Each structure stands twice: as C-alpha cells, then as structure tokens.
Amino acid sequence: MQKKINVAGGFGEMKRSTMKRGTSYPASAKIGKLNKAAEITYGRLIEEAGICWRQGKVQEATLLLRKAIAVNTNHSEEVYYNLGLALQRQGDLQAAIDAYRQALAIKPTCPTSLNNLGAALREQGDLQAAVDSYQKALAFKPDYPQAYHGLGLALQEQGDLQAAIASYQKALAFKSDYPQVYYNLGLVLQEQGDLQAAIASYQKALAFKPDYPQVNLNLSLVQLLIGNYEDGWDLYEWRFRREKRSIQSHAHPQVERWDGHNLASG
C-alpha cells in the first residue's frame, strides 16, 4: 500500500526584488559613476535571471543571481531568497540552506525564508531543525497554511502523528482548497487505521484536484481494504485509463512566478 509522503506543494514563489532606495554614495564623481554602473549591471542581471526562471532555465537563473550578488553587495533579502529557491529546485540542498540563512541574516523575521529553509532542512533529513524553522515562520505569520503543511510533513516523518494531524487541520483552516494537505492528512489517518476518515480526506483532495494519481491510488487501496471492491477496482484502473488517454509521456513542471523586476528601477 502506497504511503509515500507527498512533498509540500511548492516551497514558494520567486520574490520581486527591490533595490534599497536612498542609498548614499561617496561624494567622488568617479566613485559615484562606478556605483551607478554596478547598480545598472546588478539590475540587468536580476532581470535576466527572472526571464530564465520563467522559462524554466533554473541553472541559468542561478548563475545570473550569483553574478548579481558578486557585483553589488547592497542586497535585499529577496536576492538570497531567490537564489535559495533556484538551488533548492536543482536539489542542491546545502547551498539552498546557506542562501536562505543569508536572507534571514538580512531579515530574520521573513516567514517565507523560514518556511523554505524548513522545507530544505526536511528534505535533507534534519527534521527537528525543520520543525523549528516552520514554527518560527508561524510565529511571524500565524495564518500561513504552507508552513502548517510543511510542519505537518516534518512531524509526520518524526512519527508524531497526532501533532501532524493538528498541523494539517490548521493548514486547512486557513486554506480549505488545499488538496496536498488532504492527501497527507489521509495518509496519517490511514496509518492510524481510521480508514473511513482517510477515505473522506482523500475524497476531499479529489474534489479539488480530480486528476491526482497518488490520491486515486491510495483511495482505491483503502476501498479494497474495507471490502468496497467495485469502487476500489474502478479507482485502481483509473490510472491505466488515464495513461491510454494521454499522448504525453511527461508533464512539464510548474514554474513559480517571478516578474524579473529590474532592481535598478526600484
């Protein structure tokens, strides 16, 4: 029976980065021109990184963000956040963690950086550090369903099922149309042996996302387990009917939105 924990649905969007306005430069005209040139280059690099990100060219976006950081040290936290996001997308978890921590060194109260740091730590297997990071995110933004979802995943992986259920329920209280949470809540309930509640949770997930392979499979297996063979086999065969209808072997991944705003223009 499949009980794989679903990865949190998206660890955040790339942020619109903004150059700090009102920056004071030395009186020297020569130094002022150099600073202005660096500012323009910085903005162009960020803009190009945004274009690459929207096109799914994550490695190119990463290189451009690193170049931007190298040419100008006057960064807002969004630049490091976006770098962490790109690195995490590529699976370079330690580098992503380092980038998020640099973002938090600039803005310690940023809930999105704390949330994504928690996601990277959880992927790395440092579950307690992930829990701590999610809880900090929620301290600064109590109505943050994605952080409650991530916290639930970390608690579920720690084996604290009741706390995971409570966290998932909190996520749903703030975002009732969250199929990934209903799916993971169903997994916990299924693991606890509460099969009817698990079925109800899976069905809610499908109400918001009917074309959800993991949910259809798990729901079919639970239906078969309780003796509902007609519905169970129908759901189990759904994936085979779906494969026959589809002519594409791979789906394109969804890319988080970022407008690639030029930092130099504010």
Secondary structure, DSSP 8 states (H G I E B T S, - for coil): --------S-S---------TT----S-HHHHHHHHHHHHHHHHHHHHHHHHHHTT-HHHHHHHHHHHHHH-----HHHHHHHHHHHHHTT-HHHHHHHHHHHHHH-TT-HHHHHHHHHHHHHHT-HHHHHHHHHHHHHH-TT-HHHHHHHHHHHHHHT-HHHHHHHHHHHHHH-S--HHHHHHHHHHHHHHT-HHHHHHHHHHHHHH-SS-HHHHHHHHHHHHHTT-HHHHHHHHHHHHHHHHH---SS------------GGG-
